[in-house]
Amino acid sequence: MITPDTKDWTWVLERPCADCGLDTSGLLFAEVPGLVRANAEFWTALLAGNGGEGEGLRERPAPGVWAPLEYACHVRDVFRTIEGRLRLMLAEDGPVFADWDQDATAVEERYREQDPAVVAGEIASAAERLAGVQAAVPAAGRQRAGQRSDGARFTVESLSRYTVHDVVHHRYDVTGERHGS
């Protein structure tokens, strides 16, 4: 059983993360698409390890901690979800995002049972679509806003930086390697 993460992680937009080491406040928006693509490369390489057979990828390192494959599936779904939210922010004024229960999704979609090779391809595709949307945002569009159902407000720029932290932090969760190390 995985205990749901109920922390409000929006603070990562204001100060460095003591765990993973990423300081999103110093990121330039132009860097974000490259960071998304680089993160996807990490996950696809991880999933291709051991011949793509998933050896060790399904094993949880401790009770209550996701297995690497579960983290990878979550990262894929983060890329997909954020792409949709960014598109919505660019098309509508002040949208409120539909709820996304990431923990329920992990159970419903049976993350630990998915095929690592398929997930690797899906991560690469989802990351490329997200990075493409981000790269195409004109400077004037970066301050368009949207809101989560819990009231957290984001701009296109802040949501993109928040997303980079999310996926970089999950790399740290799996490897223990801090960003930039």
N, C-alpha and C positions, 0 to 999 in steps of 0.2 A: 504494500500500500504506500503510495506516495502522498505525503502531506502537501496540500495545495499551498502555493506561494501567495500570500496575501499582502506582501510588502508593496508599498507605493515606491516604485523605482524612478519616479520623475526627477528626483534629486540629482540623478546622474547628469542632468543637463546643466547643473550649476557648479559641480565640483567633481574631482577625479574619484573613480571607484577604487577604494582601498583594496578590494580583492583582485580584480582583473587588471587594474592599472590604467585603464583607458580614461582620458580626460576629454569628454565630448565637447566641452566649452571651447577647446582649442582647435576643433575641426573646422576646416573650411568646407562649405557646401560642395564645392567642386571636387573635393577629395572623396566624398561619400560613395559615389558609384564604384570607384576603384576599390574601396574598402569592402563593399558588398561583394564584389566579384572575387576578391582575394579570400574572403571568408568562405565563400562557396567552394573555392578550390581546396581549402583545408578539408571541408566536410567530404567532398567527393574523393579526395585522396584517402581519408580515413576509412571511408566505406569500401574503397577498392582494396584496402589492405587484406592480407590473408586470402588473396585470390577472389575477393568479393563474396566469400562464403559466409561472412557474418560471424566468424569465430571470435568470440570475446565481445562482439558488439552488442549482444543481447544481455550480457551479464551486468547486473547492477553492482557497483563497487561497494555499496553499503545499503542496509535497509533504508528505504525512504529516499534513495537517490536514483535518478534516472540512469539507465544504461546509455552508452554512447549512441546506439541506434535510436533510442527514444529522443535524445537531444537533437540528433540529426533531423528526425521527422519534425520536431518542433521548429527547428530553424527553417526548414522548408515552408512550414505553415506560417511562420512569421513573415517570410519574404512574400508569400501569397497575400496574406492579410494586409500587410502594409502597402503593397502595390494597390490593392483595392481602395484602401483608405486615401492614399495620395490621389488616385484618379478622382475619387469623390470630392476631395478638397479642391481639386483643380476645376471641377465641373460645377460645383454648387457653392453657394455662400453659407459658411458656418454649419456644415453638416454635423449631425450627432451620429457617431459610429455605432453599429449594432454590437451588442455584447459578444465577446468571444471568451469562452471559458476554456483556456488552454489545457487545463488538467482533465476536464471532461472530454475534450477532443482526443487527448492521448489515450484515454481508456476506450472511447467509442471507435476510434480508428485503429486500435490495437497496434500502436507504434512498435512495440517490441517484436511483433510477428511480421513486420513488413520486410520485403526483400531489399537488402542493402544496395544492390545494383540499380534497382528501380528508383529507390529514394535518391541515390546519387544523381541520376539523370534529372529527376524532378527538382532537386536543389539547384543544379546548374541552370536549368530552364527558368525557374522562379527567380533566381538571383539576377539573371540576365534581363528578365522583364522588368524587375524592380529598378535595377541600375539604369535601364533605358529610360524609364519614366523620370527618374531623378535627374539624369543627364539632360533631358529635354526641357526641364523647368526653366523658364526665363527668370531673370533676376527679380522682376516685378511679381512673379508668382510664388516666390519663396515664403512670403508672409501671409499667404492665404491660410485661413484657420479652420480647424475642426475640433470636435470635442468627443472624448470618450463618454460613455454613459455614466461613469462615476464622477464626471465634472472636470476631469483633467483636460486642459486646453492645450492644443499644439498648433504650431504653424507647419507648413510643409518642411521648412528647414529643421525645426526642433524635432518633429516626428522622425525625420530621416536620421538625425544624430542619435536620438533615443534608440532607434532600431539598430544602428551600428553597435551601440553598447550592448544591446540584448544579445546579439549573435556573437560578438567578441567575448562577452562574459560566459556564454555557453561553451565556447572553445576552451576558456580557462577552466570551467567546470569539469571538462573531460580530460584536459592535459595537465592542469596545474600551472601552465605557463602564462605569465603575465604579458599583457600587450607590450610590444616593443622590446621584449627580452631576447 
